[in-house]
Amino acid sequence: MRPTDIEALIGVGRPTISSDAAFAVFASSRPDLGADRAVGQLWRVDLPTGRPRRLTRGVADRAPRLSPDDATIAFLREDAKGRTQLFVVAAAGGEPVPVSDQPGGVTQHSWSPDGTRLAFAARVPEPGRYGTVEGRDAAAEPPRRITGIRWHANGAGFLDRPAHVFVVTAPAMDAEPFYPPAPAAEAGEERVVPAEPTRLTAEGASWSGVTWSADGTEILSVPDVVEADRRDLRDRVIAIGVDGAAQREILGASANLSIAEVEVAPDGAVFVLAHDVGDGGIDFVAPGVALSIVEDGIPRPLTDPETIDLGEVGSHVSFDGDKALVQDRTRGRVRLLSVTRDGSVSEVLGGDLEVGGHAAAKGRVVASVASPESFGELVLVEGREVRALTAFGAAARARGIVVPVEREVAGRDGSPVHGWVAAPAGEGPFPVILQIHGGPYASYGVHLFDETQVLVDAGYAVVYANPRGSAGYGRAHGRAIRHRMGTLDFFDVMDFFDGVVDADPRLDGARAGVMGGSYGGYLTAWVIAHDHRFAGAIVERGFLDPLTFSGTSDIGSFFGDEYVGTDPARAAAQSPMAVVDRVRTPTLVLHSELDFRCPLEQATRYYSALKRNGVDAEMLIFPGEDHELTRAGRPQHRVQRFDAVLDWWARYLPTG
């Protein structure tokens, strides 16, 4: 797989299924180098054996949701100004119709139980900012007054665009035109004007989630209030009256939970995906996300957070009758579980795959999955039978991919370290690159991974593992590095590297490099300060100085406190910046200009220290990108990054 082959990485989003389980709708997405952005459309597939057919032809249509009568699909699409808006289209296909015209864009949406209304969350800019005054450049905007402990977020910028909850009457799809036309900017043109929505929330909070109550009288949402002086991760669930009724609390902060998802079952029961945040209200290390049902304001856990991990990014709840379906991370896989209200858990879909989204009706389950040979497919599960409904992975397989081999080695203290090895065809020996994932509470998985495939195509063997601190091996495994980063995790990645290299004559351990991003950047910088065997290193978007992280990162108000502690001496003992003077390895520092998660200063200070110390170092900064460059950045930038990575390895770790 070459860098430009990222265009073959077709992902499948969270599907929606008709109430009679006769058809499903989903969105696809892929990088497009010509458009220099991700592109995608909506698809419909008749169940159980139909072939997918494309419903829309927008640039990046996503997040489809079927109306209760299965006649209409609500979805998100960018308007002519690049703002994400809510649209609807007939489930049989046709011309999409806009439902919103929000200056800050729509983030979430859902249908009322009777299908007559749509709720959505949209960002509302502070007046005078973000184009609300025609012709005013951002540099001419008034200054921002910051009084809280938080002020920005990666990928979103400043927090002066809070999300609010709106409700709007759904358009009648049998009427023509759906809304009265109005003059467009260009003479002679007409544009469709959406109906005026009703805003349900007041200033003072940003709202997440738009889940209807079963009777359609309330919308459940989670308010986020910027704290004045101390971070607090405890959330509340609020029921917002749709027709003017007062708000009421469904779940209070006294439950001590950080809430990732709120869903309402068909019978009205409220479920949450959430984790306990400890006595201080900020404990998020290996968070232990569980499924709970809320009964009289009290959450009753249905899954064990110590052994079942429901915290995968994008994880959500769907319902199959009175059972809840959830996603569980385990050993590099994400399986789909069914959970009853008495806490019984059974596997619906497992194996060598990662479930990304799901929906169910009448005993049929549709799920979006990734596998070792496909970035994304839609599958149908009926009983024990699993049937693929798409074949998007064929595009990537045609470019040539290698299926990694799973390995497990015993670490120096006897603890098992689980990971993978991917190598080119042939006997070798091949130079070896040690890859380290971000997080740290994340994991490498079995899905088709472009980072690995591009390196293998260039002639490198790639070794990567999930050391202690990673997700998917129980909560104790994830919390093992709390307040001792750079210890057990460092031992595990090095022990895995040594174990697989010693056991495989194709791997040339004498010719090796190391690279990683985010927490992987942290551990890469830590490795090259303590082990000088590597010919080169790539430190990308790294967490490199805990002391300055607290005043610059969007999660700096709690991340460092929980992972390295608050004692300055102990924090320094876990800091790559504190040992940068020990580094001798040639190092490429990669970072994004608008990374607010691991801010640019982490990279520039680290790079400057390397140069002062005489280390052969270079830095590459990507304009306009944030922390998600390698996953969701501009396709051209992603290819340019791959080119820089391959160039660095060609110079310092040639394949020969």
C-alpha positions, -999 to +999 in steps of 0.1 A: +000+000+000+015+033-011+008+067+006-017+077-022-036+045-017-054+061+014-081+068-012-090+031-010-097+033+028-135+034+027-151+036+061-187+028+070-205+049+096-231+040+122-261+024+103-298+028+108-324+001+102-361+002+093-386-008+120-396-039+100-359-048+094-365-047+056-337-023+048-307-004+063-291+029+055-255+039+061-229+064+051-195+057+036-165+079+038-130+080+022-101+104+017-102+121-018-069+135-029-085+155-058-110+172-035-084+172-006-110+162+019-130+133+031-160+125+008-190+102+014-226+095+006-256+077+019-264+041+008-295+019+011-294-019+012-324-041+012-322-070+037-312-097+038-295-101+005-298-069-015-269-049-030-262-014-017-274+015-039-263+051-034-290+074-022-272+108-022-245+124-041-233+151-017-197+158-010-197+144+026-232+132+036-232+114+070-251+104+102-283+090+086-313+084+109-346+069+097-379+084+107-402+062+128-424+055+098-392+045+077-402+070+050-376+097+055-339+099+063-325+128+083-287+133+078-259+159+080-244+177+050-223+208+045-240+238+029-224+261+004-205+279+032-190+247+045-213+247+076-228+213+086-266+214+083-295+190+088-311+177+057-339+151+049-344+129+019-370+103+011-359+068+021-365+057-015-342+084-028-348+118-043-337+154-038-325+162-002-341+192+015-324+214+041-339+215+076-315+239+092-295+271+084-273+274+115-244+298+114-223+275+137-234+242+121-253+212+134-236+186+155-263+160+164-299+152+155-328+128+162-364+122+153-393+126+176-411+093+184-441+103+162-419+115+134-433+150+132-404+168+146-366+168+146-344+178+174-308+189+168-279+205+186-261+234+168-232+256+178-243+292+183-215+317+178-210+347+200-224+377+181-198+395+160-177+364+156-172+335+131-188+353+101-219+365+119-210+400+107-206+400+070-171+411+058-155+412+093-122+393+093-114+372+123-084+395+131-109+424+135-130+406+161-131+420+197-109+403+223-120+373+242-125+375+279-115+343+296-127+337+332-129+299+334-104+270+336-111+260+300-111+281+269-105+259+238-109+224+225-090+204+198-108+205+165-133+232+177-112+262+187-124+286+213-153+277+235-174+307+225-196+287+202-217+266+227-240+240+214-277+245+220-307+223+216-334+231+189-366+215+177-381+220+143-412+206+125-401+179+100-409+187+064-437+168+047-420+149+020-451+146-001-455+183-006-440+204-034-421+225-028-411+214+007-405+250+018-413+283+000-384+294-023-366+326-015-342+348-036-307+335-036-275+354-037-273+352-075-301+369-095-324+344-111-316+316-087-338+303-059-329+286-027-348+265-002-354+282+031-357+259+061-385+263+086-377+284+117-365+261+146-373+267+183-343+270+206-349+252+239-318+260+259-305+292+274-270+306+278-246+293+304-239+258+291-230+239+260-253+209+254-245+174+242-270+148+231-306+151+217-324+120+228-362+121+229-383+107+257-405+078+247-436+100+248-420+128+228-425+155+254-389+159+265-354+158+251-326+144+272-292+162+270-260+167+290-250+203+299-214+213+300-206+244+321-171+258+320-157+257+355-144+288+372-112+275+388-111+237+390-120+210+365-149+188+373-158+158+350-191+150+368-221+153+344-259+156+347-286+144+325-314+170+320-348+165+305-358+196+284-394+202+279-402+205+242-434+226+246-423+250+273-422+227+303-395+234+329-363+214+328-359+186+352-329+165+363-329+129+354-294+121+368-275+145+390-239+152+396-241+133+429-240+101+408-203+110+402-204+100+366-188+113+334-214+105+307-205+095+272-240+086+259-277+088+269-303+066+252-340+059+258-354+025+252-387+020+234-405+016+268-390+048+281-362+034+302-331+057+303-297+041+298-263+058+300-227+049+291-207+065+318-178+061+342-171+070+378-147+100+382-135+093+417-136+114+448-119+144+432-142+144+402-114+142+376-103+105+376-104+094+340-075+070+338-087+037+323-122+051+329-142+019+332-172+029+311-202+008+320-238+005+308-263+016+335-300+019+336-313+050+355-340+042+381-355+070+401-324+091+395-300+064+405-278+046+379-278+008+382-247-007+364-255-036+341-219-044+330-187-048+350-163-019+342-133-039+355-136-065+328-159-051+300-147-019+283-174+001+267-153+032+262-143+029+226-145+062+207-179+063+189-194+036+212-232+039+215-263+020+226-290+005+204-319-017+213-330-051+201-364-055+218-357-050+256-320-058+252-293-031+249-265-036+223-230-021+232-194-023+220-167-039+241-130-034+235-109-066+241-074-076+229-074-054+198-110-063+188-143-046+194-171-070+198-209-064+200-226-074+232-262-078+241-271-068+277-303-076+295-318-055+324-307-081+349-271-078+338-268-109+316-243-104+289-239-124+256-219-119+225-237-109+193-208-104+170-171-112+176-140-125+159-112-107+142-131-074+137-138-041+153-175-030+155-179+007+148-217+011+148-249-009+150-287-009+148-313-036+154-349-045+146-370-076+146-341-098+156-318-085+128-287-065+136-267-045+111-232-034+121-203-014+106-171-033+111-134-031+102-112-062+098-075-070+089-084-069+052-110-041+051-112-006+066-150-007+067-180-030+058-216-034+067-227-068+079-260-084+088-263-106+119-292-130+122-288-155+149-254-172+144-252-162+107-231-132+097-234-119+061-214-092+045-236-066+028-207-046+012-174-053-004-155-020+001-123-037+012-117-050-023-103-016-032-076-017-005-068-054-012-062-046-049-034-022-038-017-050-019-019-055+019-002-077+045-022-093+073-002-089+105+007-119+127-005-118+163+021-124+189+024-125+227+056-124+247+064-126+284+077-094+298+106-091+322+083-094+352+063-122+336+034-101+325+021-110+290+026-083+263+002-087+233+008-072+199+015-079+162+042-082+136+038-072+100+066-079+075+071-078+038+071-111+018+104-129+017+130-142+040+145-108+050+163-098+071+142-066+072+149-034+092+124-031+120+103-002+131+087-002+166+054+016+165+038+030+197+001+040+199-015+070+214-038+073+244-024+059+266-057+043+272-062+032+236-050+002+217-038-011+184-064-034+168-070-058+141-084-033+115-066-025+083-041+002+094-025+024+068+004+034+091+016-002+091+008-010+055+027+019+040+059+010+060+056-027+050+053-017+014+085+003+017+104-028+029+101-025+067+090-050+093+067-033+118+064-043+154+036-029+176+020-039+209-005-028+236+017-022+267+003-017+302-017+014+302-036+003+270-073-004+267-089-038+262-071-059+288-091-050+319-091-018+339-062-028+362-040-032+331-050+003+320-044+019+354-010+003+359+010+033+347-010+060+367+016+082+383+044+061+369+045+067+331+077+056+314+081+026+336+059-005+330+048+008+296+085+014+286+094-021+298+065-037+279+072-022+245+109-030+247+103-065+259+078-071+231+103-057+206+131-079+219+109-110+221+096-110+186+129-099+170+147-128+188+121-153+177+120-143+140+151-144+118+134-122+092+136-093+116+170-075+118+171-060+153+204-044+146+187-021+121+158-005+140+138+027+143+110+038+167+080+061+162+047+071+178+021+098+181+005+116+210+012+093+240+031+073+215+052+104+209+057+106+246+069+071+249+091+074+218+108+104+233+112+084+265+126+054+247+154+073+229+164+090+261+169+056+278+179+032+250+203+042+222+200+012+199+177+029+174+190+044+142+163+070+141+131+082+157+099+100+148+082+119+176+047+130+165+022+153+183+038+143+216+029+148+252+064+159+260+064+182+290+037+177+317+046+209+334+037+232+305+009+209+293-014+221+321-015+256+309-017+250+271-037+218+264-074+216+261-072+187+286-044+202+306-066+210+336-068+173+345-048+150+322-014+155+337-027+156+373-042+122+368-014+105+348+018+119+363+005+135+395+007+169+410+041+167+428+066+187+406+095+163+413+074+132+405+060+148+373+095+158+362+106+122+368+081+111+341+089+139+317+107+134+283+117+171+285+136+164+317+158+138+301+160+153+266+197+159+272+203+121+271+190+118+235+215+110+208+191+094+183+184+114+151+148+126+155+121+139+133+095+159+152+061+161+135+033+183+147+002+202+136-002+240+138-037+239+155-032+209+178-048+220+210-046+185+226-008+183+225-001+220+217+026+230+193+048+243+220+054+207+232+071+200+198+089+233+194+105+232+229+115+196+225+129+202+190+148+233+202+164+213+231+175+185+206+192+211+184+209+228+213+222+195+224+236+188+189+212+160+180+205+156+143+169+167+143+142+182+119+107+195+125+078+194+102+047+215+110+014+210+092-006+242+087-043+242+096-043+207+110-051+196+146-044+165+167-063+143+142-040+148+112-032+111+106-068+101+109-089+130+096-065+155+082-065+168+046-056+139+024-028+158+007-013+165+041-016+129+051+002+119+019+029+145+025+033+133+060+038+097+047+064+110+022+083+127+051+082+096+072+095+074+044+121+100+035+133+100+071+136+063+073+153+061+039+180+084+052+185+069+087+172+033+083+176+024+046+161-010+036+191-019+016 
